[in-house]
């Protein structure tokens, strides 16, 4: 009996940089999520430990990209710190295969490991947006907006 390897996360390195930046979502999703290159640039300019970019790999092939954030100053005034999923880009041909769920579960595990109890995410309220996906995973709409995006939270 052979077992299929499970998806895994890889830190972004010079070895997998091109694979990571080559991840493309479906065309109708492009307005709702930044390209991987922008995410990596944002990770670079934030203090160490805030951004957590990872390539999602399955069977040796890149299938997606995620970037989590840890303990950011949500309101930029020191009153509220949050952790969550900043970006999720699942390759167009790989969607619907459980990689998004794997990504959310991986970020949740890392937040729990760091002592967190909630996972935050934002999404564009649009027809091709990920709202249904996040709600099915147990996120709830907080009623907040962040830069025009809906804010969701998942209790861990």
Secondary structure, 3 states (H helix, E strand, C coil): CCCCCCCEEEECCCCCHHHHHCCCCCHHHCCCCCCHHHHHHHHHHCCCCCEEEEEEEECCEEEEEEEEEEEEECCCCCCCEEEEEEEEEECHHHCCCCHHHHHHHHHHHHHHHCCCCEEEEEECCCCCCCHHHHHHCCCEEEEEEECCEEEEEEEC
